[in-house]
Amino acid sequence: MTETTTKIRTGKGGRPRLSAEDKLSIQFNTRFSARTHQNLIEKADAAHMSEHDLVRALIDGLEIRSPHRGSDPDLVEAVRGLQRELNAIGSNINQIALAANSGRDMPYYWREIGDHLRSVLDSVLERMD
């Protein structure tokens, strides 16, 4: 089943705005037992989705499958850890770029980010061998 959304072009750059019917504008709160909540977290993690995305996908009738089915669980966890590290590095780079674009020079932080990125990439290469 494929999902289609109506997008409105504004003539500006960036992501097109969603139509009113496609926006996530309605909030629905519910309560879970601790066991049910833990089950939701585990299923969302296995499908590599947020809990919110998982619930929306289940309601919309989409098939939920782990993208890593049949993979080595230790390797999957290691890759997820590296993804978190790379995301953190990207966030730091964005903050430094913002500071640099506002006229502040940050050579120390660039060096620190470069060193961190180098160590993460070395970890990736070690796992690949």
Protein Blocks (a to p, Z undefined) as FASTA:
>chain_A
ZZddddddehiacjddddfklpcfbccdddddfklmmmmmmmmmmnopafklmmmmmmno
pacddfkgoiafklmmmmmmmmmmmmmmmmmmmmmmmmmmnopacfklmmmmmmmmmmmm
mmmmmmmZZ
